[in-house]
């Protein structure tokens, strides 16, 4: 595997369950596993040191914004130690002030790898294998400031002014959902202009809301309208009910991960005990494929021969290390667009009060019971406006651009006892740096900074890459995993790793969980195409792996599969959360019947699992795992 993030390690773990069939290597460019899921120690202004789950680490090799700056000061991109030691003064001269900066070879995919929705069953059960359980948190978010502010849990002046637009938008989303195959190619910005919604509604409600889910790279106007519609209208998988009175109504239960460094170090230790080789600080430099074999070389290893390789790093690194990629690989992998973002962890409450609505002074009153609403959720009780974890800011200079922050003390349970906020602010797309407000953060209150490089959920991502990635999966003994294969979440990263292992001959391990199984099936149909499974839990047999089968599927079927899956990992279903514990629940005891089913499934996997195979997993010069 190229990469020891969630995708690479889930794939390696699944394969390691069959040591008689697979030998697995994991190559990781960073000194520690986890990829984008990192933890670090920060020293607060009161002198107390605390562990936080940090956003990301970054690789400057692929950063077009940083390259000319570093070269101007005489640095080479390969000399990371020297850069890390002196780059603070460089960045300060470029108005990017911070006391400490981390530059390492990783990419970030997704605004928050620190938690997720209860529907992340694959991710949750994978961590459960190693003894880690999540912590529940209430999801509360505040958009805008002053008379432009609104939340998912209270009434506001802006919502009252735009009630008519909110109701019209609900009707528009229904049409978008009905005509999904068409609107997959239409951005949310074009929809707002086509339906002639007010600029205030688009700029201060729709774009900030889209940024909350798909804000990476500050490309929210270009997000597919069909994606936005699915957030609300998939009755089984929607994260929020659409409210015709307030647009959002309710605070769903989400979860936060425990210490990420502990999780991934434990996973690696267990894998090594199972015979998996995990090599950290081992970037892949060159991959040669010939005569049915894969030859991998790096800084710390002589060229090694493998039967298969699974790339779980970013597509830029993949193309950089692949020797003689095919025309189709260059076309598809090159279609993924990345953006440079900057993340600051700080304690500057004054900055937060200047730029965001922190006091939640909005009147918390519900609309009249006689008002028309499509939401079945009751209005929250009065006074339930405190404890926001997310904050979205609209740039006054360009109302289509956003910044986002969140309070770690409301997100990471072990920080709640501090009695003080710890903030993280994300500045999106370095090309729009003139709009950033990071210079107004007090440098003395900055605890940590990160650069990250991430892809965005634009229309082109879902038209030029996601549906066509199936045509390069498995070709030339090469596989692709990570969140970049579909949507930016930890859940997709986990599923994608398990899916590659399944295709290689290690049967899917969580068929006893209905939701996890349904998500895996959908992912295989969207990202791998033609991998059909039996519907009986416990028996997941690929039947006639045909990479071209999906091309003959109807566009409607493909679109439904894609967007139903994209929102599956976003769902916070109360039904699943409140379901009594059983053998089929997360962390529940697996019955002998289920264990027998999985054993039977192992014997039915495709023929390549019947003979010993060497599958070694690897992290390249990679700037990051594709999560």
Buried (B, 14 or more C-beta within 10 A) or exposed (E): BBBBBBBBBBBBBBBBBBEEBBBBBBBBBBEBBBBBBBBBEBEBEEEEEBBBBBBBBBBBBBBEBBBEBBEEEEBEBEEBEEBBEEBBEBBBEEEBBBBBBBBBBBBBBBBBBBBBBBBBBBBBBBBBBBEBEBBEBBBBBBBBBEEBBBBBBBBBBBBBBBBEBBBBBBEBBBBBBEBBBBBBBBBBBBBBEEBEBBEBBBBBBBBBBBBBBBBBBBBBBBBBBBBBBBBBBBEEBBBBBBBBBBBBBBBBBBBBBBBBBBBBBBBBEBBEEBEBBBBBBBBBBBBBBEEEBBBBBBEEBEEBEBBBBBBBBBBBBBBBBBEEBBEEBEBBBBBBBBBBBBBBBBBBBEBBEEBBBBEBEBEBEBBEEEEEBBBEBEBBEEEBBEBBBBBBBBBEEEBBBBBBBBBBBBBBBBBEEBEEBBBBBBBBBBEBBEBBBBEEBEEEBBBBBBBBBBBBBBBBBBBBBBBBBBBBBBEBBBBBBBBBBBBBBBBBBBBBBBBBBBBBBBBBBBBBBEBBBBBBBBBBBBBBBBBBBBEEBBBBBBEEBBBEBBBEBEEEEBBBBBBBBBBBBBBBBEEBBEEEEEEBBBEBEBBEEBEEBBEEBBEBBBEBBEEEBBBBBBBBBBBBBBB
